[in-house]
């Protein structure tokens, strides 16, 4: 049986979308914004539901599963600039680099010969954690503002324009801090599902106020889609697909080799924070809880809420030998991928 045709993506690419080209937010069903969000939902669904996801790997006893998408499963066709590319050609033109793919232009989002791939994470939530209203309050309401509370390396969220934020990450020495200028929106097409979409933006305004952050941060880019859906059995399925380039001298090939573990290891800090801030009268005995990643300690977090989250994580979670070894595959926190 021949493979399905490639998925065509116009918005969900690593090529930045001009800020000036974003439609004005509107509640009118006939507005350009309505057509825009409809296109985002369509592209998100196509990526998340692609039959081409492969290389499944279970984490934390099967609570989290990760996959990768083949190169030829996606075609990138940015609406504003950029050339049509495969997923592995998603970033800007190459420059000469070493074996690991370093030496690219951070602003351009360069890649090595093997390129950048889509990765997906699937998590099943049950018990108190499957309360859909609580999950909506945690992930659907003030998404970016709350994200800073449970992502250890995310230091600050700076509003730039409507639905556009600058995410500032503080990374351990010797890695340079990163910044991501992103359009982020939450779409709820049905009462039992919602989708979170983020893609890179270019500040093309005359004064470019966001450029002030480039002095102390290396600009990276990421695109991600998340969908939370209530299932008939009462569980909630949480799927996240992401593709990113951190820019700077971090080798693309090395970063790609850790993407699956990074996506998986983003789940425990969120769940610990969710249990403390949003879950309704949850009982630890009713949950299936992934073990924490050994590198996620208070020394890597900022803010009181992050300390609360990590302390709760250490108190409530225990290691399983196999999962601990799996978690150690990636000693760094994921940058540019949502929880």
N, C-alpha and C positions, 0 to 999 in steps of 0.2 A: 504494500500500500504506500503510495507516494506521501511524503510529508506535507503538512498543510502549508499554504502560502505564508510568507513572512508577515509579521504584524507591522503595520505602518504606524509610526509614532511621529507626531508633529510638535506636541508640547512636552512630552516626557522624554526629553533628550538632555544631554550634557551641554548642548549649545545654548548659551544664555538668551533668554527672551527679553527684548527691550522693555524697560519699565513703561515707557511711553505708549507701547502697543497693547498693554493690558487693558481690558475693557473696564469701564466704571461699574462698580458693584450696584446691582439693581435687583429688586424683587419681581419685576415684571417678567412674565413667562415669554414675552416676545422680544426681550432686550438682547443685545449682543452678549451680555454677561450670562444669560440663560443658555445661549448657544455654546458659549465658551465652557461653562461647567458641564454641559451635556457631552461635549467632546472629551473633557477630562475623565468623566465617568466611563465613557466608551473605551478610551485608551487604557485606563486602569483595569477595567474588566478583562480586556484582551490580554494584557500582560499577566495578571494574576491567574487567569483560567487557561492559559496556553497549555496544550497537551504535550509540549516539548520539554517541560521541566524534567531534569534528570539528576543523577548522582545524589539520591536521597541519603541523608545522614541524620540519625536520631541523636538528640542531646537530652541530658537530664532524665533518663529513663523513658524517652519517647514523648515527653511533654512538648518538646520543640523538635521540629524537623526542618532541615534546610535543603535547598535544591539549587541548581544552576541552570541557565538557559543557553542553548547552543548559539554559536555566532550567527548562523544564517536564519535564526528564528525571528529576528527583528530587523527592520529597516528604519533608519532615522531620517526623517525629512523635515528639518526645522522650517518653520514658517518664515522666519526672519534671518536671512543669511545662513551660511553654512552649506555644506554639500550633503547630498544623500549618502548615507554610510550604513554599514552594518553596526551591530552593537559594539564590536571590538574596534571600530573605527570612529567611535563616538566623540573623541576629543579632537583637538586641533592638530595641524600638521606636525610631523615629527621633526626632532632635531637629533643630532648625533648624540648617542648616549652609550653607556657601558652595558655589560651583560644584564644587570638588574633593571635597566630601563630608567636610570636616574638622569638628571640633567635637563629635564623639560621645563618649559615656561609655565609658571604657576597660573598666570592669568589665562593662558591658552588652554590649560588642562591637558598637557601632552600625555602620551602613553607610550608603552614599549611595543614591540612587535606582537606580543601575545594579546595586548589590548585589555579593555575593560569590559566586564560581563555583568549581566543582570543576575542577581542572587535573590532567593526567596526564603522566607521563614514562615512556618505555619505553627501556630500554638493553639491548643485546645484548653479552654477555661471551663471549670465546672464548680459546683458548690456555690459558696458565697461570691466567688470571683466571676460567676456567670450572670450576676445581676446587671442587666443591660443598661438600666438607668444610671447605675453607679459608674459603669464603664464609659457611658456617654459624658458624664460629669467629669471624668478623669482625662479622657482623650478627645472628646468632641467639643468641649467648652473651654475657651481660652487655651487652645492646644499649645501654642508656642510659649505662652507665659508659664504654664505648668510644667512644660518639658524641662525647664532649667532646674526644677526641683529634684528630678530623678535621674538625669544624665550626669554622671560624676564630673566629666571634663567640660561640660557646657557651662561657661562662666556667666554669660550675659546675653539677653535678647534685646536688641535695639530696634524699635519700630522705624521703618524708613518711609513707607507709604501704606495705603490700605492693602492689607493682606501680604505685605512685603516686609520682611524682617532681616536684620543682620544677626547671624548667630556667631558668637565669639567663644572659641574653645581655648582653654588653658591646658597645655599638654606638658607632660613631664620633660625635664631636661634630658637630652639635648635637642629634643624636637621643638621646632618653632611653633608658636601658637597659630591657630588657623581661624579664618573667617569664612562664612558662607552667606552670600546674599541670595535669599530665596523667596519665591512666592509660595505661600502656604495657605491652603483653604480646606475646610471640612464640609463635605456634602452629605446630606442625609436623604437619600431617595425614597426610603421606606422607614416606617417606625422601627423595624427590626434590623436595620443595617445602616452603616455610615462609612464614608470613605474619606481618607486624609491624603491629600495630594500636595507634593512639594517639588518644585523644579527651579533651576538657577535663573537669576535675573541679572541683566546688565543695567546699571544706573546710567541712562543716557541723558539725564537732565543737564542743563548747562553748567550748573555749579558743582554737580556730582558730590554732594555732601558725604556720601558713603565712602568716598576715597580716603577720608581721614583715617579709617581703620587699617588701611594698607601699610601704614608705617611700621606697625608692630605685629602685624599678622600676615601670614601667607594666605592668599585667596584660594580656596578650594571650591569644588562644585559637586552637588549631588542631586539626584532625582529619586524620589521614592513615592510609592503608593501603599497605603494600608487600608484594609477593609475589615471591619468587625461585623459579624453576622450572627444573629441568633438562630440556632438550629432547632429542629423539631424535638430532639431529645433533651432540650433544656440547656445544653452546653452552648458556649460561644466560640466560634472559630475566628481567630485573629491572624490574618495573613498580611505579610509585609514583603514587598519587592523593592529592591534598591540597587542603584548603580552609582559609583562615586569616584572622584579623583581628588586626592588631598593636595595635589600640586607640590611645589617645592622639590626637594631632593629625595622624598620618600619613594623608593622604587615601586613602580606600578605592579610589577610581577610579584614582589613580596607582599604588597598590600592585598592584591587579589587572592593570594594563597591563604590569607587569614580572614577573608570576608565572611565565610560561613560561620566560623567560630565567633567572630565579632557580633554578627547578627544574633546568634543564639545567646551570647553572654549579655546582651542588652536586656533580656527578659527579666532575670531575677531582681535587679534593682528597681525596675518598674513595679513588679508585683509586691515587693516589700513596701514601697511607698504607697501603692494602691491600698494595701491592707490597712495601713495606718491612717490614710487620709480619706478614703472613699468607700471601702467595702462595708456593707451594712451588717453589723453584729456578726462578724465572721468568726468561725471556729477553726483553729488550726487543724483539728482532726478531720475536717471536711475537705481539706485541700490536698492537691497534688502539687508539691512545691519543688521547683528546681533548686539545686544547691547553688550557692553563690560562687562567683569567680574569685580565685584566691588573690588576684591583684586589686580587687575593688575594696579598698580600705579607706578609712577616714582621711588618710594623708593625701588621697587623690580626689577629695571632694571639697566643695566650697559651699558655705551656707548652712544654717541650722537645720533646715529641712533635709538636706542631704545627709547630715550626720545622723539625724533621727532614722532615716531610711536605712542606712548601712548598719546602724546598731541593731535595728529590728531584724535586719537580714541575718546578721550573725547569730542573734538569739534564737530565731525561729527555724533556720535552715541547717541541715547537716550534710556532710559530704558522703558521697558514695565513691568508692575507689575508682571505678571506671570513669565516672563522670568527672571526677576531679582531674584525672589525667587528660580527658578530652578538653576540659576547660583551660588547661595550661597550654594548649596549642597556640593561643593568642594572648600574650601578656599585655596588650595595649587595649585601651577602650576604643570602641568604634567612634569615628568622627564622620559626621555627615549622614548617618543613618539614624532614623528615628527609632524610638524604643519599640 
